[in-house]
């Protein structure tokens, strides 16, 4: 048991260090960041196992958990204090709508209209949509100001930023060797201008119901498992490059900024750490629970984010895991610009 405890300790420490190391150098090891919360739970189990036996081996897991205490707030957020709603507050929503279920991935009618109704009911001031499609014919004309960038031949898909406030500048950032991209808009709110980025980074292409992983385990196919890890590693390397492009672009912006979207990576990754920079993760500031944003079986995956400038106060954050009209869940932040 102590041997397995040592192995787990080594893997956990590696996962602690990996957010500071570029995936280009350790692409296979970067996969460990996806399961860091599981490592923390297993270390807690080992700690209790040795504690009940009153054995000093518990010190090892105790030290690992103490070192990793800063990661706990990223994975699980205890209840936040409610902030009063003021007139100057504004709501920002980010939502990967999966083409409004254009190809009937969800075997149910009216998914697109359900998404529209949900957005209308929440009524966010700024709405960032990933995997947007006009082919689905979802009417969001309530937003007078919008920037939509789409690409493709038969089915055009892309990103959209919609706003109740005027958009005074807009653009897109394309990625090399990828269909993913980022769009941005400078939004005028009163006397202030806010830069909003809407990102959709490279997907690691794992089925939400983990069917592919289960098949690899059940078949005990070493080759299949290696191919899966290689594909994830390749995606992480692409994400690193995409994150570096975004970081370089945002350095040239002097406005307070918000970064929204689908990062397709965990909050324990190098990509997350670089994109977040000195911005606030709205979930960490004002969220509750696990903050799950992706419909992944058995695991509360958080891969969609709203990052806000430190000049903004994060007054509340919500995710909506009960709203299952895409493989992602919408997320919402109430912000106030000081």
Buried (B, 14 or more C-beta within 10 A) or exposed (E): EEEEBEEBBEBBBBBBEBBEEBBEEBBEBBBBBBBBBBBBEBBBEBBEBBEEEEEEBBEBBBBBBEEBEEBEBBBBBEEBEEBEEEEEBBBBBBBBBBBBBBEEEBEEEEBBBBBBEBBEEBEBBBBBBBBBBBBBEBEBEEBEBBBBBBEEEEEBBBBBBBBBBEBEEBEBBEBEEBEBBBBBBBBBBEEEBBBBBBBBBBBBEBEBEBEBBEEBEEEEEEEBBEEBBEBBBBBBBBBBBBBBBBEEBBEEEEBBBBBBBBBBBBBBBBBBBBBBEEBBBBBBBBBBEBBBBBBBEEBBBBBBBBBBBEBBBBBBBBBBBEBBBBBBBBBBBBBBBE
